[in-house]
Amino acid sequence: MSWIVEDNQLTQTFTFKNFKEAWGFMSKVALVAEKMDHHPNWSNVYNKVTIKLSTHDAGDIVTDLDHKLAAEIDKLV
């Protein structure tokens, strides 16, 4: 997947077949994020999930932790 840096956040939009698949993806991401103790800013509209990653403890900038979570998220698609 091709994440981009936008407004100091690592950003990606994922498109799925329908809402059910999008929600299932979000559930998987939630489990990974919780395990890493690093939680995304995200939104969902029907079949699209937009994820924005930054590290709040580092002043809301993109860090290695964000890149690691992005790589784990990519494995779920």
C-alpha positions in Angstrom: 0.0 0.0 0.0 1.1 3.5 -0.6 0.8 5.6 2.6 1.4 9.4 2.2 2.4 12.0 4.7 -0.3 14.7 4.8 -0.7 17.3 7.5 2.0 15.6 9.6 0.1 12.3 9.5 0.8 9.0 7.7 -2.5 8.6 5.7 -4.1 5.9 3.6 -7.6 5.3 2.4 -8.7 1.7 1.9 -11.7 0.7 -0.3 -13.7 -2.5 0.2 -16.6 -4.3 -1.5 -19.1 -3.1 1.1 -19.6 -1.8 4.6 -19.4 -5.3 6.2 -15.9 -5.8 4.7 -14.8 -2.3 5.8 -16.0 -2.9 9.3 -14.3 -6.3 9.5 -11.1 -4.6 8.5 -11.5 -2.0 11.1 -12.0 -4.7 13.7 -8.7 -6.4 12.7 -6.9 -3.0 12.8 -8.3 -2.3 16.3 -6.8 -5.6 17.6 -3.4 -4.8 16.2 -3.5 -1.2 17.3 -4.4 -2.2 20.9 -1.6 -4.8 21.0 0.9 -2.1 19.9 -0.7 0.5 22.2 -0.8 2.9 19.3 -4.3 3.9 18.1 -5.2 5.5 14.8 -7.3 8.4 13.9 -9.7 7.0 11.4 -13.1 7.3 9.7 -15.4 5.0 7.9 -18.0 5.9 5.2 -19.7 2.9 3.8 -16.9 0.9 2.0 -14.1 3.3 2.7 -11.8 3.5 5.7 -9.4 6.4 6.0 -6.6 5.9 8.6 -4.3 8.7 9.8 -1.3 7.9 12.0 0.8 10.2 14.1 2.4 9.8 17.5 0.7 12.0 20.0 3.4 11.6 22.7 6.0 12.9 20.2 4.0 16.1 19.4 1.7 14.6 16.7 4.4 13.9 14.2 5.1 10.7 12.2 7.5 8.4 13.9 8.8 4.8 13.4 5.9 3.6 15.5 3.5 4.9 12.9 5.4 3.2 10.1 5.4 0.0 12.0 1.6 0.1 12.6 1.1 1.0 8.9 3.1 -2.0 7.9 1.0 -4.2 10.2 -2.2 -2.7 8.8 -1.0 -3.4 5.2 -0.7 -7.1 6.1 -4.5 -7.2 6.9 -5.6 -6.1 3.4 
